[in-house]
Each structure stands twice: as C-alpha cells, then as structure tokens.
Amino acid sequence: MIEFFPERNAYLCRERYVNMIDPSINHSLWSKEEDLKMIDLIKKYGFGKWAKIAREMPGRTDNMCLTRGRTLRSKLLKKFKVS
C-alpha cells in the first residue's frame, strides 16, 4: 500500500483507512437517537473516553465521537447558558 502513496507512511495509511475509508463507517448525519445515546455514554464513561464510547456507537469512530461530543457540549452550554 505504501508504495502507491510514497508521501504517506504506514501510520498515516492506517489512520486514513480506520477513520475514513473503512466501509463499516457511517458518514451520515448524526440522528437524534445517536445524540441521546452519546449523552448517556458521556455520563456513563466521562467526557474524553471516546474509544469506549465509540465501541457502543456502531459505525462511528472515536474521532467522530470526539467531534460530536464537543458539538453537543457547546450546544448544551449555550442552551443552559453555563460558563
């Protein structure tokens, strides 16, 4: 694989596959049910435990959960006007 992409090392090829190309990844928009499940999992495991959370979110990677978790946190902070 690396011979086809000389500018990328093995680590970058792996990360690209795991986070973007893997056919089991769900690239669609997050549903309301997924958001509610994400909030419950953040309460269960804590903010920042993205690998654990992603294991319970089929089709979502830890990086996707990180990004969505940050978005949800900022939305909740704005909704309840918490500093």
C-alpha positions in Angstrom: 0.0 0.0 0.0 2.7 2.4 0.9 4.4 2.1 -2.5 1.3 3.6 -4.0 1.4 6.6 -1.6 5.1 7.4 -1.1 4.3 10.6 0.8 2.4 8.6 3.5 3.9 6.3 6.0 2.3 3.2 7.4 0.8 5.1 10.3 -0.9 7.6 8.0 -2.3 4.9 5.7 -3.7 3.0 8.7 -5.3 6.2 10.2 -6.8 7.1 6.8 -8.4 3.7 6.5 -9.6 3.4 10.1 -11.1 6.9 10.2 -12.3 7.4 6.6 -12.3 4.5 4.2 -13.4 1.6 6.2 -16.8 0.6 4.7 -18.3 0.0 8.1 -18.1 3.7 9.0 -21.4 5.6 9.0 -20.7 9.0 7.3 -24.3 10.2 7.5 -25.6 13.0 9.8 -26.0 12.1 13.5 -29.6 11.2 14.4 -31.4 12.5 17.5 -31.2 8.9 18.9 -27.5 8.8 18.4 -27.1 12.2 20.2 -29.2 11.0 23.1 -27.1 7.8 23.3 -23.9 9.8 23.1 -25.0 12.0 26.0 -25.8 8.8 28.1 -22.5 7.3 27.2 -20.6 10.5 28.2 -22.4 10.4 31.5 -21.5 6.8 31.9 -17.8 6.9 30.9 -17.0 10.6 31.2 -16.1 13.3 28.6 -12.9 12.2 26.8 -13.4 8.4 26.9 -14.0 8.3 23.1 -12.7 4.8 22.4 -15.1 3.3 25.0 -17.9 5.4 23.7 -17.2 4.5 20.1 -17.4 0.8 20.9 -21.0 1.3 21.8 -21.8 3.6 18.8 -22.0 1.2 15.7 -20.5 2.8 12.6 -18.9 5.7 14.4 -15.2 6.1 15.1 -13.6 7.6 18.2 -12.7 10.7 16.3 -16.3 11.1 15.1 -17.5 10.8 18.7 -14.9 13.3 19.9 -16.1 15.9 17.3 -19.8 15.2 18.1 -19.2 15.3 21.8 -17.6 18.7 21.5 -20.5 19.9 19.4 -23.1 18.6 21.8 -21.3 20.1 24.8 -21.2 23.6 23.2 -24.9 23.3 22.3 -25.8 22.2 25.8 -23.7 25.1 27.3 -25.5 27.6 25.1 -28.9 26.2 25.8 -28.5 26.4 29.6 -26.1 29.4 29.4 -23.5 27.7 31.6 -20.0 29.1 31.6 
